[in-house]
Amino acid sequence: NFNSPNLEDDVKGKISFDGDGRSHSSLNISALSLADSGVYFCAANTVTNTQPAYFGPGTKLTVL
């Protein structure tokens, strides 16, 4: 939700977030490898989780 990021277990320690989740957020990925290539999406929803998530346009990352 807007107030607390929820990371999947397999990316904890590798991905971190900064920002307030309402107007600006950034994604940081450490120790990149070829397997990290892909399209990354940001999604947020309300605290109650009763509304659909809002997705950003996505950012393509290519690790060479």
C-alpha positions, 0 to 999 in steps of 0.5 A, spaced: 500 500 500 502 507 499 504 507 506 509 500 507 512 497 501 511 489 500 517 485 497 517 478 495 521 474 499 526 472 493 528 480 492 528 482 499 535 485 500 536 486 493 531 491 492 529 497 496 524 503 495 525 510 497 519 515 497 512 516 500 509 512 495 504 517 493 507 522 489 514 520 488 518 513 489 524 510 487 526 503 486 534 501 487 536 494 485 543 492 488 548 487 485 545 486 478 546 480 474 543 478 467 537 475 470 535 482 473 533 484 466 526 485 465 520 490 466 519 493 473 512 495 475 510 499 481 503 498 483 500 501 489 493 501 492 489 503 498 491 501 506 484 497 506 486 493 499 479 494 497 480 498 490 484 495 484 492 497 484 494 502 480 500 500 476 506 505 473 508 504 466 514 500 467 521 501 466 525 496 462 532 494 465 537 491 460 543 488 464 549 487 459 
